[in-house]
Amino acid sequence: MNKILIGLLVLAVVGFGALNVLSSEDSPTDKTLENEQNTIQISRSEVAMHGSETDCWTYVGDTVYDITEYVPRHPGGDTILLACGGDGTTLFEQRKTENGEKVGSGLPHSAGATSQLSAYAIGDLVE
C-alpha cells in the first residue's frame, strides 16, 4: 500500500511539473515582458551616423526608425532621403521640408503610411 501511495505522489509531482512547463511556454515570460517595456534608447548623434540611401535612420516625434529597406519602395521617390540621418517629423507629418517647402501632395501621410512606418521602429529618441 505504501509503495502505491509513494508512486501516486511521484506521479502527481511529475505531472504538476509538466503542467508548469506547458503553461510557461504558452504565456509570456518575465523576460519577454521586460524587453517589451525597455526599448532601445538612441541619440540624435547616433541617428546622424545613418544618413544615406543605403543606411537610413530617421526619427518622427520621439521614435527612431530604420527605413533603409523602405527607401527604394517609397512612392514619393527620393524625397524620403531628406529624412535620412535626422528629424523626419515635419516631412512625414506635413510633407514639408525643414524650410517649409511642400513636397508631394503637401498633405499628412495616411493612416496606412503611419502603420507601415511603425514596422520600422527601432527605439526611442533621447537627448
N, CA, C and O atoms as CSV, one atom per row, in Angstrom:
chain,resi,resn,atom,element,x,y,z
A,1,MET,N,N,0.819,-1.192,0.000
A,1,MET,CA,C,0.000,0.000,0.000
A,1,MET,C,C,0.866,1.261,0.000
A,1,MET,O,O,0.572,2.212,-0.724
A,2,ASN,N,N,1.944,1.277,0.816
A,2,ASN,CA,C,2.826,2.441,0.876
A,2,ASN,C,C,3.498,2.699,-0.463
A,2,ASN,O,O,3.683,3.849,-0.861
A,3,LYS,N,N,3.871,1.605,-1.172
A,3,LYS,CA,C,4.505,1.760,-2.477
A,3,LYS,C,C,3.546,2.396,-3.474
A,3,LYS,O,O,3.960,3.190,-4.319
A,4,ILE,N,N,2.288,2.055,-3.379
A,4,ILE,CA,C,1.285,2.635,-4.275
A,4,ILE,C,C,1.122,4.125,-3.975
A,4,ILE,O,O,1.060,4.935,-4.900
A,5,LEU,N,N,1.051,4.492,-2.711
A,5,LEU,CA,C,0.914,5.901,-2.329
A,5,LEU,C,C,2.137,6.708,-2.760
A,5,LEU,O,O,2.003,7.827,-3.256
A,6,ILE,N,N,3.329,6.140,-2.569
A,6,ILE,CA,C,4.552,6.831,-2.986
A,6,ILE,C,C,4.562,7.009,-4.503
A,6,ILE,O,O,4.931,8.067,-5.012
A,7,GLY,N,N,4.148,5.949,-5.223
A,7,GLY,CA,C,4.081,6.018,-6.687
A,7,GLY,C,C,3.105,7.090,-7.148
A,7,GLY,O,O,3.404,7.835,-8.081
A,8,LEU,N,N,1.954,7.177,-6.514
A,8,LEU,CA,C,0.963,8.204,-6.870
A,8,LEU,C,C,1.479,9.605,-6.562
A,8,LEU,O,O,1.248,10.547,-7.320
A,9,LEU,N,N,2.180,9.724,-5.439
A,9,LEU,CA,C,2.753,11.013,-5.065
A,9,LEU,C,C,3.797,11.455,-6.093
A,9,LEU,O,O,3.820,12.620,-6.489
A,10,VAL,N,N,4.652,10.541,-6.522
A,10,VAL,CA,C,5.675,10.842,-7.535
A,10,VAL,C,C,5.003,11.262,-8.844
A,10,VAL,O,O,5.415,12.242,-9.464
A,11,LEU,N,N,3.973,10.527,-9.264
A,11,LEU,CA,C,3.245,10.873,-10.495
A,11,LEU,C,C,2.610,12.261,-10.387
A,11,LEU,O,O,2.622,13.033,-11.346
A,12,ALA,N,N,2.063,12.568,-9.229
A,12,ALA,CA,C,1.438,13.871,-9.037
A,12,ALA,C,C,2.468,14.992,-9.136
A,12,ALA,O,O,2.205,16.020,-9.760
A,13,VAL,N,N,3.632,14.805,-8.529
A,13,VAL,CA,C,4.684,15.825,-8.567
A,13,VAL,C,C,5.199,16.004,-9.986
A,13,VAL,O,O,5.356,17.134,-10.447
A,14,VAL,N,N,5.466,14.903,-10.686
A,14,VAL,CA,C,5.950,14.965,-12.066
A,14,VAL,C,C,4.898,15.609,-12.962
A,14,VAL,O,O,5.221,16.439,-13.812
A,15,GLY,N,N,3.657,15.229,-12.773
A,15,GLY,CA,C,2.568,15.806,-13.571
A,15,GLY,C,C,2.431,17.300,-13.346
A,15,GLY,O,O,2.221,18.058,-14.293
A,16,PHE,N,N,2.549,17.726,-12.096
A,16,PHE,CA,C,2.469,19.155,-11.791
A,16,PHE,C,C,3.607,19.917,-12.461
A,16,PHE,O,O,3.405,21.008,-12.994
A,17,GLY,N,N,4.805,19.335,-12.431
A,17,GLY,CA,C,5.955,19.958,-13.093
A,17,GLY,C,C,5.733,20.083,-14.585
A,17,GLY,O,O,6.089,21.103,-15.175
A,18,ALA,N,N,5.156,19.075,-15.210
A,18,ALA,CA,C,4.869,19.123,-16.652
A,18,ALA,C,C,3.857,20.211,-16.955
A,18,ALA,O,O,3.971,20.910,-17.961
A,19,LEU,N,N,2.860,20.358,-16.081
A,19,LEU,CA,C,1.870,21.421,-16.303
A,19,LEU,C,C,2.518,22.796,-16.233
A,19,LEU,O,O,2.187,23.682,-17.021
A,20,ASN,N,N,3.441,22.977,-15.290
A,20,ASN,CA,C,4.144,24.255,-15.175
A,20,ASN,C,C,4.936,24.560,-16.435
A,20,ASN,O,O,4.945,25.696,-16.907
A,21,VAL,N,N,5.608,23.542,-16.985
A,21,VAL,CA,C,6.396,23.744,-18.202
A,21,VAL,C,C,5.482,24.139,-19.353
A,21,VAL,O,O,5.783,25.075,-20.094
A,22,LEU,N,N,4.359,23.424,-19.507
A,22,LEU,CA,C,3.433,23.736,-20.601
A,22,LEU,C,C,2.852,25.130,-20.443
A,22,LEU,O,O,2.772,25.879,-21.417
A,23,SER,N,N,2.451,25.484,-19.243
A,23,SER,CA,C,1.838,26.801,-19.069
A,23,SER,C,C,2.856,27.918,-19.247
A,23,SER,O,O,2.492,28.999,-19.710
A,24,SER,N,N,4.137,27.691,-18.892
A,24,SER,CA,C,5.136,28.742,-19.055
A,24,SER,C,C,5.478,28.941,-20.524
A,24,SER,O,O,5.879,30.036,-20.919
A,25,GLU,N,N,5.324,27.888,-21.353
A,25,GLU,CA,C,5.587,28.035,-22.779
A,25,GLU,C,C,4.465,28.802,-23.466
A,25,GLU,O,O,4.692,29.470,-24.475
A,26,ASP,N,N,3.250,28.708,-22.919
A,26,ASP,CA,C,2.104,29.347,-23.544
A,26,ASP,C,C,1.931,30.805,-23.148
A,26,ASP,O,O,1.215,31.540,-23.828
A,27,SER,N,N,2.563,31.240,-22.077
A,27,SER,CA,C,2.400,32.616,-21.619
A,27,SER,C,C,3.730,33.348,-21.691
A,27,SER,O,O,4.786,32.717,-21.649
A,28,PRO,N,N,3.693,34.684,-21.800
A,28,PRO,CA,C,4.951,35.444,-21.864
A,28,PRO,C,C,5.732,35.306,-20.568
A,28,PRO,O,O,5.158,35.282,-19.479
A,29,THR,N,N,7.028,35.218,-20.698
A,29,THR,CA,C,7.885,35.139,-19.528
A,29,THR,C,C,8.143,36.532,-18.987
A,29,THR,O,O,7.846,37.531,-19.640
A,30,ASP,N,N,8.699,36.585,-17.789
A,30,ASP,CA,C,9.054,37.883,-17.214
A,30,ASP,C,C,10.049,38.605,-18.105
A,30,ASP,O,O,9.990,39.826,-18.249
A,31,LYS,N,N,10.978,37.839,-18.713
A,31,LYS,CA,C,11.995,38.441,-19.568
A,31,LYS,C,C,11.351,39.078,-20.805
A,31,LYS,O,O,11.741,40.170,-21.218
A,32,THR,N,N,10.360,38.389,-21.396
A,32,THR,CA,C,9.672,38.942,-22.560
A,32,THR,C,C,8.979,40.241,-22.187
A,32,THR,O,O,9.079,41.229,-22.915
A,33,LEU,N,N,8.281,40.249,-21.065
A,33,LEU,CA,C,7.589,41.459,-20.630
A,33,LEU,C,C,8.576,42.577,-20.360
A,33,LEU,O,O,8.308,43.739,-20.666
A,34,GLU,N,N,9.728,42.224,-19.781
A,34,GLU,CA,C,10.747,43.231,-19.501
A,34,GLU,C,C,11.264,43.839,-20.798
A,34,GLU,O,O,11.434,45.055,-20.883
A,35,ASN,N,N,11.518,43.007,-21.818
A,35,ASN,CA,C,12.016,43.507,-23.093
A,35,ASN,C,C,11.005,44.417,-23.773
A,35,ASN,O,O,11.391,45.382,-24.433
A,36,GLU,N,N,9.709,44.126,-23.624
A,36,GLU,CA,C,8.693,44.970,-24.226
A,36,GLU,C,C,8.642,46.339,-23.556
A,36,GLU,O,O,8.290,47.331,-24.194
A,37,GLN,N,N,8.987,46.394,-22.284
A,37,GLN,CA,C,8.928,47.648,-21.550
A,37,GLN,C,C,10.204,48.471,-21.714
A,37,GLN,O,O,10.160,49.696,-21.597
A,38,ASN,N,N,11.320,47.835,-21.977
A,38,ASN,CA,C,12.600,48.521,-22.098
A,38,ASN,C,C,12.987,48.627,-23.566
A,38,ASN,O,O,13.490,47.667,-24.150
A,39,THR,N,N,12.758,49.776,-24.154
A,39,THR,CA,C,13.120,49.955,-25.543
A,39,THR,C,C,14.534,50.512,-25.640
A,39,THR,O,O,15.078,51.047,-24.674
A,40,ILE,N,N,15.107,50.378,-26.808
A,40,ILE,CA,C,16.449,50.882,-27.050
A,40,ILE,C,C,16.409,52.402,-27.084
A,40,ILE,O,O,15.519,52.989,-27.700
A,41,GLN,N,N,17.358,53.032,-26.433
A,41,GLN,CA,C,17.466,54.487,-26.398
A,41,GLN,C,C,18.499,54.910,-27.443
A,41,GLN,O,O,19.631,54.427,-27.414
A,42,ILE,N,N,18.133,55.792,-28.354
A,42,ILE,CA,C,19.011,56.198,-29.447
A,42,ILE,C,C,19.116,57.726,-29.473
A,42,ILE,O,O,18.108,58.431,-29.420
A,43,SER,N,N,20.343,58.216,-29.556
A,43,SER,CA,C,20.575,59.662,-29.561
A,43,SER,C,C,20.499,60.228,-30.979
A,43,SER,O,O,20.575,59.491,-31.962
A,44,ARG,N,N,20.347,61.539,-31.063
A,44,ARG,CA,C,20.352,62.223,-32.365
A,44,ARG,C,C,21.679,62.000,-33.093
A,44,ARG,O,O,21.708,61.843,-34.313
A,45,SER,N,N,22.778,61.988,-32.329
A,45,SER,CA,C,24.083,61.791,-32.958
A,45,SER,C,C,24.200,60.384,-33.552
A,45,SER,O,O,24.851,60.200,-34.580
A,46,GLU,N,N,23.584,59.406,-32.920
A,46,GLU,CA,C,23.569,58.049,-33.478
A,46,GLU,C,C,22.740,58.016,-34.765
A,46,GLU,O,O,23.145,57.400,-35.751
A,47,VAL,N,N,21.593,58.673,-34.754
A,47,VAL,CA,C,20.755,58.743,-35.956
A,47,VAL,C,C,21.534,59.406,-37.089
A,47,VAL,O,O,21.459,58.963,-38.236
A,48,ALA,N,N,22.278,60.460,-36.778
A,48,ALA,CA,C,23.037,61.207,-37.788
A,48,ALA,C,C,24.073,60.347,-38.494
A,48,ALA,O,O,24.465,60.653,-39.620
A,49,MET,N,N,24.520,59.281,-37.855
A,49,MET,CA,C,25.510,58.394,-38.473
A,49,MET,C,C,24.877,57.470,-39.522
A,49,MET,O,O,25.580,56.697,-40.173
A,50,HIS,N,N,23.573,57.550,-39.684
A,50,HIS,CA,C,22.846,56.696,-40.629
A,50,HIS,C,C,22.079,57.594,-41.601
A,50,HIS,O,O,20.849,57.577,-41.644
A,51,GLY,N,N,22.819,58.366,-42.369
A,51,GLY,CA,C,22.202,59.389,-43.200
A,51,GLY,C,C,22.338,59.186,-44.698
A,51,GLY,O,O,22.439,60.156,-45.449
A,52,SER,N,N,22.341,57.934,-45.142
A,52,SER,CA,C,22.483,57.704,-46.580
A,52,SER,C,C,21.362,56.820,-47.109
A,52,SER,O,O,20.598,56.236,-46.341
A,53,GLU,N,N,21.279,56.733,-48.400
A,53,GLU,CA,C,20.254,55.920,-49.055
A,53,GLU,C,C,20.392,54.441,-48.675
A,53,GLU,O,O,19.395,53.722,-48.610
A,54,THR,N,N,21.605,53.995,-48.429
A,54,THR,CA,C,21.836,52.585,-48.101
A,54,THR,C,C,21.914,52.320,-46.596
A,54,THR,O,O,22.114,51.180,-46.177
A,55,ASP,N,N,21.761,53.346,-45.801
A,55,ASP,CA,C,21.761,53.229,-44.341
A,55,ASP,C,C,20.988,54.427,-43.797
A,55,ASP,O,O,21.573,55.442,-43.420
A,56,CYS,N,N,19.676,54.291,-43.763
A,56,CYS,CA,C,18.803,55.438,-43.496
A,56,CYS,C,C,17.985,55.253,-42.220
A,56,CYS,O,O,17.041,54.465,-42.169
A,57,TRP,N,N,18.381,56.010,-41.188
A,57,TRP,CA,C,17.595,56.093,-39.963
A,57,TRP,C,C,17.014,57.498,-39.890
A,57,TRP,O,O,17.616,58.460,-40.366
A,58,THR,N,N,15.854,57.598,-39.295
A,58,THR,CA,C,15.227,58.895,-39.071
A,58,THR,C,C,14.415,58.804,-37.783
A,58,THR,O,O,14.189,57.719,-37.248
A,59,TYR,N,N,13.990,59.946,-37.307
A,59,TYR,CA,C,13.050,59.929,-36.194
A,59,TYR,C,C,11.860,60.799,-36.539
A,59,TYR,O,O,11.978,61.847,-37.173
A,60,VAL,N,N,10.715,60.323,-36.099
A,60,VAL,CA,C,9.458,61.046,-36.241
A,60,VAL,C,C,8.913,61.138,-34.831
A,60,VAL,O,O,8.580,60.128,-34.212
A,61,GLY,N,N,8.826,62.356,-34.331
A,61,GLY,CA,C,8.480,62.532,-32.924
A,61,GLY,C,C,9.613,61.987,-32.069
A,61,GLY,O,O,10.772,62.365,-32.241
A,62,ASP,N,N,9.272,61.109,-31.160
A,62,ASP,CA,C,10.263,60.543,-30.237
A,62,ASP,C,C,10.643,59.100,-30.574
A,62,ASP,O,O,11.254,58.414,-29.755
A,63,THR,N,N,10.290,58.641,-31.763
A,63,THR,CA,C,10.588,57.268,-32.160
A,63,THR,C,C,11.589,57.264,-33.304
A,63,THR,O,O,11.477,58.049,-34.245
A,64,VAL,N,N,12.568,56.371,-33.214
A,64,VAL,CA,C,13.595,56.235,-34.245
A,64,VAL,C,C,13.234,55.048,-35.139
A,64,VAL,O,O,12.807,53.996,-34.664
A,65,TYR,N,N,13.416,55.247,-36.440
A,65,TYR,CA,C,13.078,54.224,-37.432
A,65,TYR,C,C,14.279,53.944,-38.330
A,65,TYR,O,O,14.995,54.866,-38.722
A,66,ASP,N,N,14.494,52.683,-38.652
A,66,ASP,CA,C,15.465,52.296,-39.669
A,66,ASP,C,C,14.652,52.009,-40.924
A,66,ASP,O,O,14.078,50.930,-41.067
A,67,ILE,N,N,14.606,52.982,-41.832
A,67,ILE,CA,C,13.767,52.864,-43.024
A,67,ILE,C,C,14.571,52.479,-44.267
A,67,ILE,O,O,14.085,52.614,-45.390
A,68,THR,N,N,15.788,52.004,-44.068
A,68,THR,CA,C,16.680,51.662,-45.174
A,68,THR,C,C,15.995,50.757,-46.197
A,68,THR,O,O,16.065,51.019,-47.398
A,69,GLU,N,N,15.340,49.705,-45.738
A,69,GLU,CA,C,14.697,48.755,-46.649
A,69,GLU,C,C,13.538,49.385,-47.421
A,69,GLU,O,O,13.201,48.935,-48.516
A,70,TYR,N,N,12.931,50.422,-46.852
A,70,TYR,CA,C,11.769,51.036,-47.492
A,70,TYR,C,C,12.152,52.087,-48.534
A,70,TYR,O,O,11.368,52.372,-49.440
A,71,VAL,N,N,13.336,52.661,-48.416
A,71,VAL,CA,C,13.752,53.756,-49.304
A,71,VAL,C,C,13.501,53.450,-50.784
A,71,VAL,O,O,12.906,54.286,-51.464
A,72,PRO,N,N,13.919,52.298,-51.319
A,72,PRO,CA,C,13.718,52.060,-52.748
A,72,PRO,C,C,12.246,51.886,-53.144
A,72,PRO,O,O,11.897,52.030,-54.316
A,73,ARG,N,N,11.390,51.580,-52.174
A,73,ARG,CA,C,9.964,51.360,-52.467
A,73,ARG,C,C,9.102,52.587,-52.198
A,73,ARG,O,O,7.894,52.547,-52.431
A,74,HIS,N,N,9.683,53.660,-51.721
A,74,HIS,CA,C,8.909,54.843,-51.343
A,74,HIS,C,C,8.193,55.420,-52.563
A,74,HIS,O,O,8.843,55.765,-53.550
A,75,PRO,N,N,6.871,55.527,-52.511
A,75,PRO,CA,C,6.124,56.041,-53.668
A,75,PRO,C,C,6.491,57.477,-54.045
A,75,PRO,O,O,6.317,57.882,-55.194
A,76,GLY,N,N,6.997,58.241,-53.082
A,76,GLY,CA,C,7.366,59.627,-53.340
A,76,GLY,C,C,8.786,59.785,-53.857
A,76,GLY,O,O,9.304,60.898,-53.940
A,77,GLY,N,N,9.412,58.668,-54.205
A,77,GLY,CA,C,10.764,58.729,-54.759
A,77,GLY,C,C,11.803,59.139,-53.740
A,77,GLY,O,O,11.733,58.772,-52.567
A,78,ASP,N,N,12.778,59.916,-54.217
A,78,ASP,CA,C,13.932,60.292,-53.393
A,78,ASP,C,C,13.627,61.294,-52.288
A,78,ASP,O,O,14.504,61.596,-51.478
A,79,THR,N,N,12.431,61.805,-52.237
A,79,THR,CA,C,12.078,62.763,-51.184
A,79,THR,C,C,12.337,62.187,-49.798
A,79,THR,O,O,12.691,62.917,-48.872
A,80,ILE,N,N,12.165,60.908,-49.662
A,80,ILE,CA,C,12.379,60.241,-48.368
A,80,ILE,C,C,13.815,60.407,-47.875
A,80,ILE,O,O,14.073,60.351,-46.673
A,81,LEU,N,N,14.741,60.609,-48.799
A,81,LEU,CA,C,16.152,60.755,-48.426
A,81,LEU,C,C,16.397,62.010,-47.585
A,81,LEU,O,O,17.404,62.098,-46.882
A,82,LEU,N,N,15.493,62.965,-47.654
A,82,LEU,CA,C,15.620,64.177,-46.839
A,82,LEU,C,C,15.544,63.859,-45.341
A,82,LEU,O,O,16.027,64.629,-44.510
A,83,ALA,N,N,14.944,62.739,-45.013
A,83,ALA,CA,C,14.793,62.360,-43.607
A,83,ALA,C,C,15.974,61.557,-43.086
A,83,ALA,O,O,16.161,61.457,-41.874
A,84,CYS,N,N,16.768,60.987,-43.969
A,84,CYS,CA,C,17.864,60.104,-43.551
A,84,CYS,C,C,18.865,60.840,-42.664
A,84,CYS,O,O,19.391,61.889,-43.035
A,85,GLY,N,N,19.115,60.278,-41.505
A,85,GLY,CA,C,20.104,60.837,-40.590
A,85,GLY,C,C,19.597,61.964,-39.719
A,85,GLY,O,O,20.387,62.610,-39.031
A,86,GLY,N,N,18.305,62.215,-39.729
A,86,GLY,CA,C,17.814,63.339,-38.933
A,86,GLY,C,C,16.334,63.271,-38.642
A,86,GLY,O,O,15.716,62.206,-38.649
A,87,ASP,N,N,15.788,64.445,-38.384
A,87,ASP,CA,C,14.392,64.594,-37.989
A,87,ASP,C,C,13.480,64.517,-39.215
A,87,ASP,O,O,13.535,65.382,-40.090
A,88,GLY,N,N,12.657,63.496,-39.273
A,88,GLY,CA,C,11.716,63.336,-40.377
A,88,GLY,C,C,10.296,63.688,-39.991
A,88,GLY,O,O,9.360,63.405,-40.739
A,89,THR,N,N,10.124,64.305,-38.828
A,89,THR,CA,C,8.784,64.578,-38.308
A,89,THR,C,C,7.961,65.463,-39.242
A,89,THR,O,O,6.864,65.076,-39.644
A,90,THR,N,N,8.468,66.629,-39.588
A,90,THR,CA,C,7.728,67.553,-40.446
A,90,THR,C,C,7.536,66.957,-41.839
A,90,THR,O,O,6.469,67.087,-42.440
A,91,LEU,N,N,8.564,66.315,-42.335
A,91,LEU,CA,C,8.472,65.691,-43.651
A,91,LEU,C,C,7.375,64.636,-43.668
A,91,LEU,O,O,6.603,64.562,-44.624
A,92,PHE,N,N,7.298,63.830,-42.635
A,92,PHE,CA,C,6.294,62.772,-42.596
A,92,PHE,C,C,4.908,63.309,-42.265
A,92,PHE,O,O,3.933,62.970,-42.934
A,93,GLU,N,N,4.819,64.141,-41.241
A,93,GLU,CA,C,3.500,64.581,-40.772
A,93,GLU,C,C,2.867,65.650,-41.654
A,93,GLU,O,O,1.643,65.694,-41.778
A,94,GLN,N,N,3.673,66.512,-42.268
A,94,GLN,CA,C,3.119,67.616,-43.052
A,94,GLN,C,C,3.558,67.607,-44.507
A,94,GLN,O,O,3.096,68.420,-45.307
A,95,ARG,N,N,4.445,66.693,-44.844
A,95,ARG,CA,C,5.050,66.630,-46.178
A,95,ARG,C,C,5.637,67.981,-46.575
A,95,ARG,O,O,5.384,68.518,-47.653
A,96,LYS,N,N,6.429,68.495,-45.648
A,96,LYS,CA,C,7.161,69.738,-45.882
A,96,LYS,C,C,8.602,69.533,-45.466
A,96,LYS,O,O,8.890,68.749,-44.562
A,97,THR,N,N,9.502,70.233,-46.122
A,97,THR,CA,C,10.908,70.186,-45.732
A,97,THR,C,C,11.097,71.017,-44.471
A,97,THR,O,O,10.165,71.672,-44.003
A,98,GLU,N,N,12.299,70.987,-43.927
A,98,GLU,CA,C,12.586,71.805,-42.747
A,98,GLU,C,C,12.451,73.287,-43.059
A,98,GLU,O,O,12.207,74.092,-42.160
A,99,ASN,N,N,12.608,73.657,-44.339
A,99,ASN,CA,C,12.461,75.058,-44.763
A,99,ASN,C,C,11.012,75.432,-45.028
A,99,ASN,O,O,10.727,76.577,-45.378
A,100,GLY,N,N,10.097,74.494,-44.868
A,100,GLY,CA,C,8.683,74.767,-45.075
A,100,GLY,C,C,8.199,74.540,-46.502
A,100,GLY,O,O,7.034,74.799,-46.802
A,101,GLU,N,N,9.068,74.062,-47.386
A,101,GLU,CA,C,8.663,73.793,-48.767
A,101,GLU,C,C,7.810,72.532,-48.822
A,101,GLU,O,O,8.146,71.517,-48.212
A,102,LYS,N,N,6.692,72.605,-49.566
A,102,LYS,CA,C,5.840,71.438,-49.724
A,102,LYS,C,C,6.522,70.403,-50.603
A,102,LYS,O,O,7.199,70.734,-51.576
A,103,VAL,N,N,6.327,69.137,-50.234
A,103,VAL,CA,C,6.774,68.029,-51.077
A,103,VAL,C,C,5.590,67.090,-51.273
A,103,VAL,O,O,4.730,66.967,-50.400
A,104,GLY,N,N,5.554,66.442,-52.403
A,104,GLY,CA,C,4.419,65.568,-52.686
A,104,GLY,C,C,3.133,66.356,-52.669
A,104,GLY,O,O,3.072,67.463,-53.205
A,105,SER,N,N,2.102,65.798,-52.059
A,105,SER,CA,C,0.795,66.456,-52.028
A,105,SER,C,C,0.733,67.582,-51.004
A,105,SER,O,O,-0.158,68.429,-51.061
A,106,GLY,N,N,1.668,67.592,-50.079
A,106,GLY,CA,C,1.636,68.594,-49.015
A,106,GLY,C,C,0.651,68.244,-47.914
A,106,GLY,O,O,0.482,69.006,-46.962
A,107,LEU,N,N,-0.001,67.090,-48.039
A,107,LEU,CA,C,-0.955,66.632,-47.029
A,107,LEU,C,C,-0.282,65.612,-46.108
A,107,LEU,O,O,0.689,64.968,-46.507
A,108,PRO,N,N,-0.783,65.461,-44.893
A,108,PRO,CA,C,-0.203,64.454,-43.998
A,108,PRO,C,C,-0.289,63.054,-44.614
A,108,PRO,O,O,-1.167,62.785,-45.433
A,109,HIS,N,N,0.619,62.175,-44.218
A,109,HIS,CA,C,0.561,60.790,-44.680
A,109,HIS,C,C,-0.694,60.118,-44.131
A,109,HIS,O,O,-1.243,60.542,-43.114
A,110,SER,N,N,-1.132,59.088,-44.802
A,110,SER,CA,C,-2.341,58.360,-44.423
A,110,SER,C,C,-2.104,57.494,-43.188
A,110,SER,O,O,-0.971,57.312,-42.742
A,111,ALA,N,N,-3.203,56.965,-42.647
A,111,ALA,CA,C,-3.108,56.021,-41.529
A,111,ALA,C,C,-2.344,54.768,-41.968
A,111,ALA,O,O,-1.620,54.172,-41.171
A,112,GLY,N,N,-2.501,54.375,-43.219
A,112,GLY,CA,C,-1.771,53.226,-43.746
A,112,GLY,C,C,-0.273,53.464,-43.739
A,112,GLY,O,O,0.504,52.575,-43.391
A,113,ALA,N,N,0.131,54.674,-44.128
A,113,ALA,CA,C,1.557,55.010,-44.129
A,113,ALA,C,C,2.096,55.029,-42.701
A,113,ALA,O,O,3.220,54.592,-42.455
A,114,THR,N,N,1.307,55.530,-41.771
A,114,THR,CA,C,1.708,55.552,-40.371
A,114,THR,C,C,1.873,54.132,-39.848
A,114,THR,O,O,2.808,53.843,-39.102
A,115,SER,N,N,0.971,53.256,-40.239
A,115,SER,CA,C,1.054,51.858,-39.845
A,115,SER,C,C,2.300,51.203,-40.432
A,115,SER,O,O,2.985,50.447,-39.743
A,116,GLN,N,N,2.597,51.485,-41.697
A,116,GLN,CA,C,3.802,50.946,-42.328
A,116,GLN,C,C,5.050,51.440,-41.602
A,116,GLN,O,O,5.975,50.664,-41.359
A,117,LEU,N,N,5.079,52.708,-41.260
A,117,LEU,CA,C,6.234,53.289,-40.586
A,117,LEU,C,C,6.493,52.580,-39.261
A,117,LEU,O,O,7.647,52.338,-38.909
A,118,SER,N,N,5.457,52.249,-38.536
A,118,SER,CA,C,5.626,51.632,-37.215
A,118,SER,C,C,6.392,50.313,-37.302
A,118,SER,O,O,7.048,49.921,-36.337
A,119,ALA,N,N,6.322,49.637,-38.415
A,119,ALA,CA,C,7.046,48.375,-38.588
A,119,ALA,C,C,8.557,48.566,-38.599
A,119,ALA,O,O,9.298,47.604,-38.397
A,120,TYR,N,N,9.024,49.783,-38.830
A,120,TYR,CA,C,10.455,50.073,-38.921
A,120,TYR,C,C,11.026,50.682,-37.644
A,120,TYR,O,O,12.197,51.061,-37.611
A,121,ALA,N,N,10.213,50.780,-36.591
A,121,ALA,CA,C,10.660,51.367,-35.331
A,121,ALA,C,C,11.771,50.528,-34.715
A,121,ALA,O,O,11.682,49.302,-34.654
A,122,ILE,N,N,12.828,51.213,-34.255
A,122,ILE,CA,C,13.941,50.503,-33.627
A,122,ILE,C,C,14.271,51.015,-32.228
A,122,ILE,O,O,15.077,50.408,-31.523
A,123,GLY,N,N,13.666,52.113,-31.824
A,123,GLY,CA,C,13.941,52.618,-30.480
A,123,GLY,C,C,13.346,53.984,-30.228
A,123,GLY,O,O,12.623,54.539,-31.055
A,124,ASP,N,N,13.672,54.510,-29.060
A,124,ASP,CA,C,13.188,55.830,-28.648
A,124,ASP,C,C,14.308,56.850,-28.741
A,124,ASP,O,O,15.458,56.548,-28.420
A,125,LEU,N,N,13.983,58.035,-29.172
A,125,LEU,CA,C,14.944,59.124,-29.274
A,125,LEU,C,C,15.212,59.695,-27.886
A,125,LEU,O,O,14.290,59.960,-27.115
A,126,VAL,N,N,16.495,59.876,-27.588
A,126,VAL,CA,C,16.887,60.521,-26.339
A,126,VAL,C,C,17.820,61.675,-26.665
A,126,VAL,O,O,18.455,61.701,-27.719
A,127,GLU,N,N,17.893,62.619,-25.754
A,127,GLU,CA,C,18.763,63.787,-25.959
A,127,GLU,C,C,20.207,63.403,-25.821
A,127,GLU,O,O,21.088,64.252,-25.960
